[in-house]
Amino acid sequence: MVPITAGLPRIILGHWPTPLHELPRLSAALGGPRLFIKRDDLTGLALGGNKCRKLEYVLADAQHKGIDTLITSGSSQSNHALQTAAAARRLGMEAYLVLVKGVHVETQGNLLLQNILSSTVSIVEVADPGEVFSAVPEKMTELADQLRSKGRNPLVIPAGAEMPLGTVGWVNAAEEIARQLQEQKIDAQYVVLAHSGGGTQAGLVLGFKQVNLPLAVIGISVTHRKDQAVNEVITLVNDTAKLLALEAGVTQDEVVVFDDYIGPGYGIPTRECVDAIRLVAQTEGIFLDPVYSGKGMAGLIDLIGKGRFTSQDSILFIHTGGVPALFAYHQELAGQLRGDAGPADTAL
Ligand SMILES: Cc1ncc(COP(=O)(O)O)c(C=O)c1O
């Protein structure tokens, strides 16, 4: 079958397909349902993550247009900014990053890796670090103008590569997942993932629709309240469908987002997030991250506890990456360890 995204140029930056496998010990610890994981923490580019798929399409287009400099934004521990900067190095481009001061600005985690890449980073302060998507576009446009006046050809990529071309990468992922589920004879009913700008969820919703796979995609928001999050997914689905010349659109009821797991704010790990990170590590040897996938898993665990799924259901959790941020959050994570001596803690 010809892939839905076949007509669009793509640069391969990751290793595909990423693994999809069962989590039997986590399922047992939670008393069912069957759980599976899609390992997009193992995409390969800059220690992995969900932005690699988006950048493969955004940067193919950039290369075609002779772009030599990438400008993007995110929070100070942005995984998207890191992957963009690493991809820029790989393609011989420069990266300029306008980052919103978040919880961690020390040279640790993603910022340490930016330092090693020698990216040009400027940190700006805004009242609400969750507002990374609205705070910096103007600053990026100004920077692009300055760079143009010096003879460069820059491209401004919105935070999170939340744009139809980026979303195409996750339409492609939906086809990859459909193939893997079929090959492994997994009859899944749900996909659960962390949601921030919504492109990952939008691409999956559109892609599953195209391949006629009736999977309900559940986003666990780490940033926005439900209405905003749902609207962002709908806009991205519709704009991406247009780009790919597909008929499909979505309605409000087809987009499921929970906003109950954000906690005190974006980038601030909740107690349940830290517990989820530890549970997945201790049952399956897999590390989630403290900003996105940890909260996504905390949401999934809570929904299982509330009886949202039956023990006959099979659920696929998307590990969207972000693991380098664990090191920036060592105090929050180690603090929990010290404050909650359990069997695993006493072993340390
Ligand atoms: C690790 C990780 N998971 C999930 C997300 C959310 O993806 P999206 O912005 O496509 O909703 C991001 C990016 O913001 C991320 O870095």
PDBQT file of the ligand as one rigid body, heavy atoms in Angstrom, charges set to zero:
ROOT
HETATM    1  C1  LIG A 401       8.845  14.252  25.463  1.00  0.00    +0.000 C 
HETATM    2  C2  LIG A 401       7.650  14.919  24.866  1.00  0.00    +0.000 A 
HETATM    3  N1  LIG A 401       6.475  14.282  24.939  1.00  0.00    +0.000 NA
HETATM    4  C3  LIG A 401       5.347  14.840  24.441  1.00  0.00    +0.000 A 
HETATM    5  C4  LIG A 401       5.368  16.090  23.865  1.00  0.00    +0.000 A 
HETATM    6  C5  LIG A 401       4.080  16.660  23.371  1.00  0.00    +0.000 C 
HETATM    7  O1  LIG A 401       3.976  16.538  21.979  1.00  0.00    +0.000 OA
HETATM    8  P1  LIG A 401       2.957  17.473  21.202  1.00  0.00    +0.000 P 
HETATM    9  O2  LIG A 401       3.504  18.855  21.321  1.00  0.00    +0.000 OA
HETATM   10  O3  LIG A 401       2.999  16.972  19.814  1.00  0.00    +0.000 OA
HETATM   11  O4  LIG A 401       1.637  17.345  21.867  1.00  0.00    +0.000 OA
HETATM   12  C6  LIG A 401       6.592  16.786  23.768  1.00  0.00    +0.000 A 
HETATM   13  C7  LIG A 401       6.693  18.128  23.159  1.00  0.00    +0.000 C 
HETATM   14  O5  LIG A 401       6.166  19.103  23.544  1.00  0.00    +0.000 OA
HETATM   15  C8  LIG A 401       7.757  16.192  24.293  1.00  0.00    +0.000 A 
HETATM   16  O6  LIG A 401       8.944  16.816  24.255  1.00  0.00    +0.000 OA
ENDROOT
TORSDOF 0
